[in-house]
Amino acid sequence: MNEHLLQYIWQHLYFNKEELLTVQNETLQIIFQGSRNTNQGPDFLEAKVNINAVTWVGNIELHIKTSDWIKHGHTGDMHYNNVVLHVVYENDLAIDNNLPVLELKNRISKNLLGYYKQLMEQNSFVPCSNQLQQVNELVWQSWKERMIAERLQQKSNLIQQLLQQSNRHWEETFWQLVARNFGAPLNADAFELVAKTLPVTLLAKHKNQIHQLEALLLGQAGLLNTDFSEDYPVMLQKEYRFLQTKHKLQPITRPLQFLRMRPSNFPTVRLAQLAMLIQQSSHLFSKVINARTIEQLRSMFTVTANDFWHYHYTLNEAGSFRKKNVGDVMVNNLLINTVIPLLFVYAQEQHNRALKEKVLQWLQQLPKEKNSITAKWEAVDVVHQSAFDSQVLLFLKKNYCDAKHCLQCAIGNSLLKKQLTS
C-alpha cells in the first residue's frame, strides 16, 4: 500500500462502504468524498460526510498510518484546520485531536491490492500487457482522445517558448520548427539555432537564388570553413563570406553530427533540401493554414535538393547519382511532429474549432509510424492503423507505462476495477 493507491481507492470509493464506523465507534456515511487536491493542504477538498447523524462539510486527509499525521507535521498547521475526517489504511495510534478516523485496512479488496502489486512488479513491455484484450473498446477510444490531447499539449510547450521569443510571429516560429525537424534527431538543436540566426525576412531577400540560400544555411551551420576542391562549394564559400559581412552574421558554434547516420540524413543534405523548401515557398505557414487536404499539405514539403547534391552527400566528396528528395517518411514525420502540433496550437489560440478538428482528422489519415515501440504494441495485439494511433501509443508508453502511472491511466483503471468483482 502507498498513498497514491490509497488516494485512488478513496477517490473512486473502491472499498466496502457498508455499515461504516470510525475507530471512535461513530457511525459514518460518505455523502461526497471530496475533490482531489493537487496543491498544498489536505488530499480532498469540500467533502461531505455524516458522523453520528451530524453532517460535516470540509476536507479529508489520507495517510497509510494514523501516526503519519504527526510525522508529516500536520499538528498545528492551519492548512489542516478544516479537516473533518482522517482516512487511514491502518490505525496505529490514538491521537488527541478530536478528529474522526476511518480505517480501510479490512475494507479493501485483496484482489485489487494483489493486482496492483503485480502491475508495479511487472517487467514486461507494459505492465498490463497480458490483460489488454480485456479492455472495452469504448475505454480505449476515449483514452486515445485524452492521450492525443496531452501529446499535443506537451508539444505546445516548445511552440509557446519559440512564439514568445519571436514576439508571437507565427511564420518565424514555423520556420524555426521546420528547420528543427529537418535536423532531427541528432542535429535538431543545431538546426534550430541556424534558423534563429536567419529570420524569414532575410531569407526572403535571397529566395530567388538557391545558391545564396544554401550559402546562408551551410555557412551559418559552420560547414563552409574548410578548403574545397570543387567549384560549387568554393562558390558557396565566397557567397557566404560576402553575405556574412553584408548581414553581420555570426555562425553557430554547435558542431553538427555526421556519425552513425545514413548519408541521406547528413546535415549537408538536409540543409540543401531546406534551402530548396525556402525557395519554392512563400508565406508557408499561411498556406499550411489554408490547406484543404492532407495531400495538399504533403505536396508543400516534397522538395528535391539542387543538381549538385544528386552526386554528393557532403561538400567535398562526389559519389554516384541519386536525387536528394525529401521522401514520404520524412514528410510524414514533419507533418506529425511539427506541422500538426503548431496548427493545433494556432487553432486553440484563434478559437478555430474547424481547424482543430481538421488537424486531428489529418492525423487519422496519415500512415502509422513504424518503430521498435509500435512494433512491440503490435506484438501484444494492440492494433494501430494511423499516425493518430501511433502517436497515442508512443505517448502512453513513455508517460504512463514506463512510469507505471497505472492509477492515472484509463486502461489501468479499467483493469483494476475488474478486480473488485473477481
C-alpha positions as CSV (number, residue, x, y, z in Angstrom):
1,M,0.0,0.0,0.0
2,N,1.2,3.5,-0.7
3,E,-0.5,6.9,-0.5
4,H,-1.1,7.2,-4.3
5,L,-3.0,3.9,-4.2
6,L,-4.9,4.9,-1.1
7,Q,-5.9,8.2,-2.6
8,Y,-7.0,6.4,-5.8
9,I,-9.1,4.0,-3.7
10,W,-10.8,6.8,-1.8
11,Q,-11.4,8.9,-4.9
12,H,-13.3,6.1,-6.6
13,L,-14.7,4.7,-3.3
14,Y,-13.2,1.2,-4.1
15,F,-13.9,-0.2,-0.7
16,N,-16.7,-1.8,1.3
17,K,-18.9,1.1,2.3
18,E,-21.5,-0.9,4.3
19,E,-22.0,0.0,8.0
20,L,-19.1,2.3,8.2
21,L,-17.8,3.1,11.7
22,T,-14.9,5.4,12.7
23,V,-12.3,4.0,15.1
24,Q,-14.1,6.0,17.8
25,N,-17.1,3.8,17.0
26,E,-19.1,6.6,15.5
27,T,-21.5,5.8,12.5
28,L,-20.3,7.3,9.3
29,Q,-21.9,8.0,5.9
30,I,-20.0,9.4,3.0
31,I,-22.2,11.8,1.1
32,F,-19.4,13.1,-1.1
33,Q,-15.7,12.0,-0.9
34,G,-14.4,15.4,-1.9
35,S,-12.4,16.7,-4.9
36,R,-8.8,15.7,-5.3
37,N,-6.4,18.5,-4.2
38,T,-3.2,18.8,-6.2
39,N,-1.9,21.7,-4.3
40,Q,-0.7,22.2,-0.7
41,G,-3.0,21.1,2.0
42,P,-5.4,18.1,2.6
43,D,-5.8,15.5,-0.1
44,F,-9.5,16.0,-0.7
45,L,-11.4,19.2,-0.5
46,E,-15.1,20.2,0.1
47,A,-16.1,16.7,1.2
48,K,-19.5,16.0,2.9
49,V,-19.9,13.3,5.5
50,N,-22.4,12.4,8.1
51,I,-21.0,11.4,11.5
52,N,-23.4,10.2,14.3
53,A,-26.3,11.9,12.4
54,V,-24.4,15.2,12.1
55,T,-23.5,16.4,8.6
56,W,-20.0,17.9,8.2
57,V,-18.6,19.8,5.2
58,G,-14.8,20.2,5.0
59,N,-11.6,18.5,3.9
60,I,-10.3,14.9,4.2
61,E,-6.7,13.9,4.8
62,L,-5.4,10.4,3.9
63,H,-2.4,8.5,5.4
64,I,-1.1,5.0,5.4
65,K,-1.0,5.1,9.2
66,T,-2.7,7.4,11.7
67,S,0.7,8.3,13.2
68,D,1.6,9.9,9.8
69,W,-0.5,12.9,10.9
70,I,2.2,13.7,13.4
71,K,5.2,12.6,11.2
72,H,4.0,14.9,8.4
73,G,3.7,17.9,10.7
74,H,0.0,18.5,10.3
75,T,-0.5,19.2,14.0
76,G,-0.8,23.0,14.3
77,D,-0.7,23.5,10.6
78,M,-3.5,25.9,9.7
79,H,-4.0,24.3,6.2
80,Y,-5.5,21.3,8.1
81,N,-7.8,23.2,10.4
82,N,-10.9,22.3,8.3
83,V,-10.3,18.6,8.1
84,V,-13.4,16.7,9.1
85,L,-12.2,13.1,8.6
86,H,-8.8,11.4,8.7
87,V,-8.8,8.3,6.5
88,V,-6.0,5.8,7.1
89,Y,-5.1,2.3,5.8
90,E,-4.1,1.2,9.3
91,N,-4.9,2.8,12.6
92,D,-1.7,2.5,14.7
93,L,-2.0,5.4,17.1
94,A,-4.7,7.3,19.1
95,I,-4.2,11.0,18.5
96,D,-5.7,13.5,20.9
97,N,-7.1,15.9,18.2
98,N,-10.8,15.0,18.3
99,L,-10.6,14.1,14.7
100,P,-12.7,11.1,13.5
101,V,-10.6,8.4,11.9
102,L,-11.8,5.8,9.3
103,E,-9.6,2.7,8.9
104,L,-9.8,1.0,5.5
105,K,-7.4,-2.0,6.0
106,N,-10.1,-4.6,6.2
107,R,-12.5,-3.0,3.7
108,I,-10.3,-3.1,0.5
109,S,-10.4,-6.0,-1.9
110,K,-7.4,-8.2,-1.6
111,N,-7.7,-8.9,-5.3
112,L,-7.4,-5.2,-6.0
113,L,-4.3,-4.9,-3.8
114,G,-2.7,-8.1,-5.3
115,Y,-3.3,-7.0,-8.9
116,Y,-1.8,-3.5,-8.2
117,K,1.2,-5.1,-6.6
118,Q,1.6,-7.3,-9.7
119,L,1.4,-4.3,-12.0
120,M,4.1,-2.5,-10.0
121,E,6.4,-5.5,-10.1
122,Q,5.9,-6.3,-13.8
123,N,8.9,-6.0,-16.1
124,S,7.1,-6.7,-19.4
125,F,6.8,-4.2,-22.2
126,V,3.8,-2.6,-20.5
127,P,2.6,-3.7,-17.0
128,C,-0.8,-4.8,-18.2
129,S,0.3,-6.4,-21.5
130,N,-1.3,-9.8,-20.6
131,Q,-4.8,-8.2,-19.9
132,L,-5.1,-5.6,-22.6
133,Q,-7.6,-7.6,-24.6
134,Q,-10.0,-7.4,-21.6
135,V,-10.3,-3.6,-22.0
136,N,-13.5,-2.4,-23.6
137,E,-13.1,-0.6,-27.0
138,L,-15.0,2.4,-25.7
139,V,-12.5,2.8,-22.9
140,W,-9.7,2.6,-25.4
141,Q,-11.3,5.2,-27.7
142,S,-12.0,7.8,-25.0
143,W,-8.5,7.3,-23.6
144,K,-6.9,7.8,-27.1
145,E,-8.7,11.1,-27.4
146,R,-7.3,12.1,-24.0
147,M,-3.8,10.9,-24.9
148,I,-3.6,12.8,-28.2
149,A,-4.7,16.0,-26.4
150,E,-2.0,15.5,-23.8
151,R,0.5,14.7,-26.6
152,L,-0.3,17.9,-28.5
153,Q,-0.3,19.9,-25.3
154,Q,3.2,18.6,-24.4
155,K,4.5,19.6,-27.9
156,S,2.9,23.0,-27.4
157,N,5.4,23.8,-24.7
158,L,8.3,24.3,-27.2
159,I,6.0,26.0,-29.6
160,Q,4.9,28.5,-27.0
161,Q,8.5,29.2,-26.0
162,L,9.5,29.9,-29.6
163,L,6.4,32.1,-30.1
164,Q,7.4,34.2,-27.1
165,Q,10.9,34.6,-28.4
166,S,9.7,35.7,-31.8
167,N,7.1,38.1,-30.4
168,R,4.2,35.9,-31.5
169,H,5.5,35.8,-35.1
170,W,3.8,32.6,-36.4
171,E,5.8,32.5,-39.7
172,E,9.1,32.9,-37.9
173,T,8.2,30.2,-35.3
174,F,7.1,27.9,-38.1
175,W,10.4,28.3,-39.9
176,Q,12.3,27.5,-36.8
177,L,10.3,24.4,-36.0
178,V,10.5,23.2,-39.6
179,A,14.3,23.7,-39.5
180,R,14.5,21.8,-36.2
181,N,12.6,18.9,-37.7
182,F,14.9,18.7,-40.7
183,G,17.8,18.3,-38.2
184,A,16.1,15.7,-36.1
185,P,17.1,13.8,-34.2
186,L,20.8,14.4,-33.7
187,N,21.0,17.9,-35.2
188,A,17.6,19.3,-34.2
189,D,19.1,21.9,-31.7
190,A,21.8,23.0,-34.1
191,F,19.3,23.4,-37.0
192,E,17.0,25.5,-34.7
193,L,20.0,27.7,-33.8
194,V,20.8,28.2,-37.5
195,A,17.1,29.1,-38.2
196,K,17.2,31.7,-35.4
197,T,20.2,33.4,-37.0
198,L,18.4,33.6,-40.3
199,P,15.0,35.3,-39.9
200,V,12.4,34.8,-42.6
201,T,12.7,38.4,-43.7
202,L,16.4,37.9,-44.5
203,L,15.8,34.7,-46.3
204,A,13.0,36.3,-48.4
205,K,15.6,38.7,-49.9
206,H,17.6,35.8,-51.3
207,K,14.8,33.2,-52.0
208,N,15.2,33.5,-55.8
209,Q,18.9,32.4,-55.7
210,I,19.2,28.8,-54.4
211,H,23.0,29.1,-54.1
212,Q,22.6,32.1,-51.8
213,L,20.1,30.2,-49.6
214,E,22.5,27.2,-49.4
215,A,25.4,29.5,-48.7
216,L,23.5,31.1,-45.8
217,L,22.3,27.8,-44.3
218,L,25.6,25.9,-44.7
219,G,27.7,28.9,-43.7
220,Q,25.7,29.6,-40.5
221,A,25.9,25.9,-39.7
222,G,29.7,26.2,-39.8
223,L,30.1,23.9,-42.8
224,L,31.9,26.3,-45.1
225,N,35.1,26.8,-43.1
226,T,37.4,24.4,-44.9
227,D,39.2,24.2,-48.2
228,F,37.2,22.7,-51.2
229,S,38.4,21.3,-54.5
230,E,35.1,21.5,-56.4
231,D,33.9,24.8,-57.9
232,Y,30.4,24.7,-56.4
233,P,31.4,24.6,-52.7
234,V,34.1,27.2,-53.4
235,M,31.5,29.4,-54.9
236,L,29.2,28.8,-51.9
237,Q,32.0,29.7,-49.6
238,K,32.7,33.0,-51.4
239,E,29.0,33.8,-51.5
240,Y,28.7,33.2,-47.8
241,R,31.6,35.4,-46.8
242,F,30.0,38.2,-48.8
243,L,26.6,37.7,-47.2
244,Q,28.1,37.2,-43.7
245,T,29.7,40.6,-44.0
246,K,26.7,42.2,-45.5
247,H,24.2,41.0,-42.9
248,K,26.7,40.9,-40.0
249,L,26.0,37.2,-39.4
250,Q,27.6,35.1,-36.6
251,P,27.6,31.4,-37.4
252,I,26.6,28.9,-34.7
253,T,29.2,27.3,-32.6
254,R,27.4,24.0,-32.0
255,P,29.0,21.2,-34.1
256,L,26.9,19.2,-36.4
257,Q,26.8,15.4,-36.1
258,F,27.5,13.1,-39.1
259,L,28.4,9.9,-37.3
260,R,26.1,6.9,-37.1
261,M,23.6,8.2,-39.5
262,R,22.6,7.3,-43.0
263,P,24.2,9.5,-45.7
264,S,20.7,10.6,-46.9
265,N,20.3,12.1,-43.4
266,F,23.6,14.0,-43.4
267,P,23.1,17.6,-42.2
268,T,24.6,18.9,-45.5
269,V,21.8,17.1,-47.5
270,R,19.1,18.3,-45.1
271,L,20.3,21.9,-45.2
272,A,20.3,21.7,-49.0
273,Q,16.7,20.4,-49.0
274,L,15.7,23.1,-46.5
275,A,17.2,25.7,-48.9
276,M,15.0,24.4,-51.7
277,L,11.9,24.4,-49.5
278,I,12.6,28.1,-48.8
279,Q,13.0,28.9,-52.5
280,Q,9.8,27.1,-53.5
281,S,7.6,28.5,-50.8
282,S,6.4,31.9,-49.7
283,H,4.4,32.6,-46.5
284,L,4.5,28.9,-46.0
285,F,2.6,28.9,-42.7
286,S,-0.3,30.9,-44.2
287,K,-0.5,28.3,-47.0
288,V,-0.5,25.5,-44.5
289,I,-3.4,27.0,-42.6
290,N,-5.4,27.2,-45.8
291,A,-4.6,23.7,-47.0
292,R,-7.8,21.7,-47.5
293,T,-6.5,18.1,-47.8
294,I,-3.6,16.2,-46.4
295,E,-2.3,15.7,-49.9
296,Q,-2.1,19.5,-50.4
297,L,-0.2,19.7,-47.2
298,R,2.2,16.9,-48.1
299,S,3.0,18.4,-51.5
300,M,4.2,21.6,-49.9
301,F,7.2,19.7,-48.3
302,T,8.0,17.3,-51.1
303,V,11.1,19.0,-52.5
304,T,14.4,17.9,-54.0
305,A,17.8,19.5,-53.5
306,N,19.5,21.1,-56.4
307,D,21.6,19.2,-59.0
308,F,24.9,19.4,-57.2
309,W,23.5,17.2,-54.4
310,H,22.5,14.5,-56.8
311,Y,26.1,13.4,-56.8
312,H,27.0,14.5,-53.3
313,Y,26.2,13.8,-49.7
314,T,28.9,16.2,-48.4
315,L,30.6,19.3,-49.9
316,N,34.0,17.7,-50.5
317,E,33.3,14.2,-51.8
318,A,31.4,13.2,-55.0
319,G,29.6,9.9,-55.3
320,S,27.1,8.1,-57.5
321,F,23.9,9.7,-58.8
322,R,20.9,9.8,-56.5
323,K,18.4,12.5,-56.3
324,K,18.2,14.0,-52.8
325,N,14.4,14.4,-52.4
326,V,12.5,14.6,-49.2
327,G,10.9,11.2,-49.0
328,D,7.5,10.2,-47.8
329,V,8.7,9.0,-44.4
330,M,10.3,12.4,-43.7
331,V,7.4,14.4,-45.0
332,N,5.0,12.3,-42.8
333,N,7.3,12.8,-39.8
334,L,7.4,16.6,-40.5
335,L,3.6,16.7,-40.6
336,I,3.1,14.6,-37.5
337,N,5.7,16.2,-35.2
338,T,5.9,19.8,-36.4
339,V,3.1,21.0,-38.7
340,I,0.1,19.4,-37.0
341,P,1.2,20.4,-33.4
342,L,1.7,24.0,-34.5
343,L,-1.6,24.1,-36.3
344,F,-3.3,22.7,-33.2
345,V,-1.8,25.5,-31.0
346,Y,-2.8,28.1,-33.6
347,A,-6.4,26.7,-33.7
348,Q,-6.6,26.8,-29.9
349,E,-5.4,30.4,-29.7
350,Q,-7.7,31.5,-32.6
351,H,-10.6,29.5,-31.1
352,N,-10.9,27.9,-34.6
353,R,-12.7,24.7,-33.9
354,A,-12.9,23.7,-37.5
355,L,-9.2,23.9,-37.9
356,K,-8.6,21.8,-34.7
357,E,-10.9,19.1,-36.0
358,K,-9.2,19.2,-39.4
359,V,-5.7,18.6,-38.0
360,L,-7.0,15.7,-35.9
361,Q,-8.6,14.2,-39.0
362,W,-5.2,14.6,-40.8
363,L,-3.5,12.6,-38.1
364,Q,-6.0,9.8,-38.7
365,Q,-5.3,10.0,-42.4
366,L,-1.5,9.8,-42.1
367,P,0.0,6.3,-42.1
368,K,1.0,4.8,-38.8
369,E,4.6,5.2,-37.6
370,K,6.8,2.2,-37.6
371,N,9.5,1.8,-35.0
372,S,10.5,-0.5,-32.2
373,I,7.9,0.8,-29.8
374,T,4.9,0.5,-32.2
375,A,6.2,-3.0,-33.2
376,K,6.0,-4.1,-29.5
377,W,2.5,-2.7,-29.2
378,E,1.5,-4.8,-32.2
379,A,3.2,-7.8,-30.5
380,V,0.7,-7.5,-27.6
381,D,-2.2,-7.3,-30.1
382,V,-2.9,-3.6,-29.8
383,V,-4.0,-2.5,-33.3
384,H,-3.0,0.9,-34.6
385,Q,-3.9,2.0,-38.1
386,S,-2.9,5.6,-38.4
387,A,-0.5,8.3,-37.1
388,F,-3.2,9.2,-34.6
389,D,-3.0,5.8,-33.0
390,S,0.8,5.5,-33.1
391,Q,1.2,9.0,-31.5
392,V,-1.1,7.8,-28.8
393,L,0.8,4.6,-28.2
394,L,4.2,6.3,-28.1
395,F,2.9,8.9,-25.6
396,L,1.2,6.3,-23.5
397,K,4.3,4.1,-23.3
398,K,6.7,6.9,-22.3
399,N,4.5,8.9,-20.0
400,Y,2.3,6.3,-18.3
401,C,3.5,2.7,-18.8
402,D,7.3,3.3,-18.3
403,A,6.5,5.4,-15.2
404,K,3.9,2.8,-14.1
405,H,1.2,5.5,-13.7
406,C,-1.4,2.8,-13.9
407,L,-3.7,4.7,-11.4
408,Q,-3.8,7.7,-13.7
409,C,-4.4,5.6,-16.8
410,A,-7.9,4.7,-18.0
411,I,-6.7,1.3,-19.2
412,G,-5.1,0.6,-15.8
413,N,-8.3,1.9,-14.1
414,S,-10.5,-0.4,-16.2
415,L,-8.4,-3.5,-15.3
416,L,-8.1,-2.6,-11.6
417,K,-11.9,-2.1,-11.4
418,K,-12.4,-5.6,-12.7
419,Q,-10.6,-6.9,-9.7
420,L,-13.4,-5.6,-7.4
421,T,-15.8,-8.2,-8.8
422,S,-13.5,-11.1,-9.4
